[in-house]
Amino acid sequence: MLTNDLQQFVFAVQTPPPWFWCGEQGIWRRFSPAPLARLPLELAQQLHWWWIRPWRRPWRRPRGRPAVPWPLRLRACWLNSYRPRELAWWWALGERSWQRLARHTPESLSAAVHATRRREWPDRCRPDLEVLADKGALLGCAPQAWRAPFLVLHAEAPAADRVEHLRAKRGSRPGGGMPSAAKGWCANPCVAMADAA
């Protein structure tokens, strides 16, 4: 079994690099606010993307989509990090040449592009990102009329208390299932229903 640090390294290498090839702004462009000391890792990511990923996940045309010419597939999905479905989507929207497709950043680079853009903002927008990451705080920003019942996971409460709270609030179903907002009933008793305040 891999150690946690080794697992993180393997995951990092399998992530597409924040590089873009043959775009409008030159042969090579780096979308990353990270220091240049990360270049060896990014090179390993690029080599993994070019030589290992094509064998692990070969190109399959998404069902119901027209065939995209191989020169465009090669530039988009091998040289750069567009996903096949993403390329098929752009093709369906009429982006039929590399010059037009290269104007759109691959989805896999969106986090690096946003981090680069936030580099000059105060505190790199961290307080705003924390609000967006905390779904409860984000729901608190929404007007009361737009709020709906939602699920709350009470990690600090024992599972038995959560089950009793749920049974008292929604009742129990014969067979042991618990009510769920999304599907009506679920087998996981560790979810409590709460109304948005």
N, C-alpha and C positions, 0 to 999 in steps of 0.2 A: 504494500500500500504506500502511495506517495505521501510525503510529508506535506504540510500545509504550504510551506514556502515553495516547494517544488511544484505543487499543483498551481499556485499562483503564477509561477514562471511559465509553466506549460500553457496556461490559459492566456497569458500575455503574448506569448509567441504566436498563438493561434488567432489572435485578433488582427484584423487588417491594419497595415501601417498607415499613419496619417500622411501618406504621400499621394500625389496625383501626377500622372505621366501624360505628356503630349497634350496638354490643355492650352487654353488661350494665352496663358501667361508664361509659356515656355515649355521646355522639355520636361522639367521636373519641378515640382512645388511641394513644399513641406507645410502642412497645416498642423502646427503644434506649438503651444506655448512652453513646452518642456525644454529644458536645457539641452545643449548639443551633446552632452554626455549620454543621452538616451539614443543617439544615432546607432550604436551597435545593436541595441535591442530592436530598433525599427528596421535595421537591415535584416536581422533574423526574421522579423515578421514578414518582410517583403519576400525573402527567399522561401519561407513557408507558403506564402500565398501563391508564388509562382510555381513551385516544384512539388509540394506535398498536397496542398488542398485540391488541385485538379484530379488527383488520383483517389482521394478520399471522398470527394463529392463531384462526380463527373457532371457535365452539362446535361440537363434534361429540359426539353422544351416544356414550359407550363401547358397544361391541358387547355385546349381551346384557343391557343394563341398562335398567330402565324409564325413561320420560321424567320428568324432574324439572320441576315447574312453573316457568315463566319468572320469576315474581317472586322465587322463592328463588334461581334461577340468577343473576339480576341482582344481588341483594345479595351473594351468595357469590363469584361468579366475576368480576364487573365492579367492584362497589363495593369489595370486599375481594379478597384474593389466594388464595382456594381454587382448586385445580386442578379441572377438570371430572371427572377420575377420582376425586379425593378427595371431591368432592361426591356423586358416584354411590355411592361406598363408604359415606359417612355415611347417605345415603338408604336404602341396602340394610339398614343397621343400625337403621333406624327413626327417624332424626332427620329428621322431616318438616316442621318449622317453623323459622323463622329464630331464634326464641327458644331453641330447643334446640340448633340448630347453632352459634349464637354462643358457646356455652359451650366449644367446642373450638377451640383455636388452629389456624389454617391451618399446614400443613406448611412453607410458605415462610417463616413467621415464627419457626420453632423456634430457629434460631441466635440471633436477636435476643432472644427470650425467655430462652434459657439465658444469654446474655451479661449481660442485665439482672439475672437472679437471682444470677449469680456476682460481681456488682460489689462486694458487701459481704464476700465470702469472702477469706481471706488470699491475697494474690498472685493473686487472681481465678482460683484453681485451675489456674494455668499448669503447675506440675509434673505434675499428674495428667493434664492435657490432652496434654502431651508424651508421656507413657507411652501414652495411648490412640492417639496419632497414630503412634507407632513400633510397628509390628506385631510386630517381633522382640522388643522389650522386653515387649510385652503377652503374647506367647507364652511368654516367660520366667516370667511370673507364673502360668501355668497348671500344674497338677500334671502330672507326667511321664506318667501313665496316659492323659491326655486329649490328648497331643500326637501329631501325625501327620507324615509326611514333608511338606516344604514346599519351595517354589521360592525360591531366593536369586539375586538379580541382583548380580553382581560388577561394578560399574561401573568399579572401578579396574584390573581385569585386562583385558589385550587380548582381543579377540574370539576369536583363534585359541587362546589358553590355555583360554578357557571351553569352546570346542568340544571340545578334547582332554580336558578334565576330564570333560565330560559323556559322551563316548564311552567313556572308561575306566570310568566309574561305571555306565553303563546299556547300553553297546553302541550300535552304529549300525544304522540300517535301510537296506536297499538303496533307492536313490532319493534319499538325502540328507536325509531328515527326521530330526528329533531327538525323543527321547522327551519326553513331557510328562505331569505328574502328572494334569492335568485331562482331557485328551483322548487320551492314549496316545501320540500323535506330533504334533509341530508343526514348522513350517518355520523358526522363529526359533532359530538356533543360539546365541544369546547368553543362554541361560537355563541355569543349573546346578542340578542337584538336590542337595539336602542333607538329611540326616536331622536332625530336631530333637534337640538335645542334652539 
